[in-house]
Amino acid sequence: MSPSQKDYFAEKAKDYDKEKARTDNVSNIASLILKEIAYTKDMSILDFGSGTGLLLSKIAPYVGKITAVDISKSMNETLESKRETIDCALEIKQLDLTTEPMNQQFDGIISSMTMHHVENIPKIFETFYGLLNEKGTLALSDLDTEDGTFHKDDTGVFHFGFNRDEFAKMAENAGFKNLKIQTVGFVEKPYGKYSVFLLTGNK
């Protein structure tokens, strides 16, 4: 993260795992990913926008290694403190995948509720495609189009959710095949109910 980039999650990292709506949502996402994708213990996958590791901790028992990538130093530090509880090899990288290259290849990419923080979606899909081995899998979860109320503070938010067809089309344009979008569930907040989808596919 460059000095000019503010760590928007610095205040949130400590209590991030305590919000039940968030942890329930990630549990639903992980369950659907594991239903859709057959991971094996010889696989190495990337978690984009890994945060405190809520998603990767649930996928870890089924893979050999997870590389966690997040631009937030505080989130990465919280994940580091949980390393002993992660049931696979774990590599943590603080970098901005939208601007910084990664010279690694993966068997799969997972991501939960991160894509709306990415400005250029077609470009990140192209980056994902380049990072995957042949037949490598993609499993991205995010919000359906919403009215902008999901986040109390929209700093660092580029999209108020996504239209599913447009989102899938951007993945297809990057080269991904066998694309499927389905509903994961809903995140309920005091001021609204927000639907969440999962996009799966492969290189």
N, C-alpha and C positions, 0 to 999 in steps of 0.2 A: 504494500500500500504506500503510495507516494505521500510525502508530508502534507500535500494539499488536500488529501482525502480524509474526511472526518470519519471516525469510527462511530457510525450511527447506532451501533449495538452495544457500545461501551457500558451504558447504564442498564441495559436489559440482560446482559449475559448472566449475571449472578442469579437472577430469579427466573430465567427463561424457561426452565424445566418445570416450574411450579404451576403454570397455567393449565388447568385440566382440559380446556377446549383445544389447546395446542397439542398436548400429549395424546389426547384421544384421536385427533386428526392424523397425527403421524402414525399412530398404531394402525389406523384404517388404511393409510397409504402403504405402509410396509406389508400388511396382509395381502393387499391386492397385487403389489409388485411380486411377492413370493408366489402368488397364485398364477401369475402371467408368465414369469420368467424362471427357468430352471437353472439356478446357479449351482456350481460345484466347487469343492474346496481347493481346486487348482486354479481358480479364477482370481484375477486382480481387477477391482473396479474403482471407479472414481465417484466420489460424492461431491457434486458441485453445489457450493453454498451450504457446507456441512454444518455450520453453526455449532451447537453444543453436542452434536452427534446423536440427536434423538432418532433420526432415521437409520443412520449407519449401524447403530448399536443393535438394531433389530435384524439387519441384513447380515451382520458380521458372522453369525454361526454357520452361514451357508456358503461363504466364500473364503479364499485364502488370505487375501490382502485387500484393504481399502485405503485409498489415498484421499484424504479429506482436504478439500480446497475451500478456503474462505478468506475474504479480504479483512475480516474483523479480528484484530489481535486479541481482543477480550474473549470473543467466542472461542477462538483457537486455544486460549489458555484454559478456559473451562473444559473443553474437550480433553486437553492434555491431562487435566486432573482426574479424568475418568478412564484413562488409558487401560488401567488394570482390569476394568470391567468389560472391555471390548473383546469379543471372542474371536479375534483374528489378528493378523499383523496389521498395524496401523501406521500410516505416514501422514503427518500433518503439514500442510503447506499454506503459508500466508501469501497469497498472490491474487491478482485480478485477472481472471482467465479471459476477460473481454479485451484486455490490452497486452497481457504478458504471455509469451509462448510457453508451452510445456513440451519437453522432449521425451514423452513417455507414451506407451500404448496400453490400452485397457480392453478387457473383455466385456465391460459394461459400464454404463454411466447411470447414476441415480441422482435425483434432485427433488427436494421438497420445498415448495413455496419460495423459490428463489428467482424464478424467471421474471416475475413482475418488477424485480429490481434491476433488470438488464435492459438497457436502452435499445440496442440493435439485436433483435431476435434472429433474423435470418443469418447474421454473422456468427452468433453463438452456435446455431445449429451446424453451420459449416465447420466451426472449431470442433464441436463434438464429433462430427463425422471423421475428421482427420485424426482424432485421438483414439478412435476405436480400431481394434483388430477386425479382420474380415468376419462377418456375421456377428460382430459385437452388438450388444443390446443397449437400448435406451429406455429409461423409465423416468418420466418427468411429471411431477404433480404441481398443479397451481390452481388459482382461482378462476372460475368462470367470470365473465364480464360482470362487474359490480359498479355501484354508483359513487365509489370513491370514499365510502365511509368505513371500509374494512380497517384501514390504518387511522389511528387518531392523528398521527403526524405523517404527512405524505412525503417528507424529505427522503430522497433516495428511492422513491417509487416512480417508475416510468410508465406503468400500465395498470389501469384499474381492472385487473383480470384480463381474460382473453376470450375471444370468440373461438370456439373449438375448431370449427372448420378452417378458419384462417390460420390457427396455430398448427394444425396438422399439415396444412398446405405448405407452410414454411419448412417444416421438417422434411416433407416430400421433396421440395425443391432442392434441399441440401443433399438428397440422395437416399434418405431413409425409406425402408420398405416395410410391408406388413404392419402398417400403422393402425392403431386401434385407440380410440378415446372412450373412456367410460367414467361414470360418476363414482367417486370414492365415498362421498358423504357430504356432510354439512358442518361448517363451523358456526356455532351459535354464540353470538355476543349479545350484550344487553340491548343493543340498538339495531340488531339485524341478524339474519341467517344467510350464510354465504356458501354456495355450492363449490365443491372442489372436484377437479377431474384428474385422471391419470392418462398420460399418453405413453404408449409402449410401441416399440418397433425395433428394427435392427438394420445394420449396415448391409 
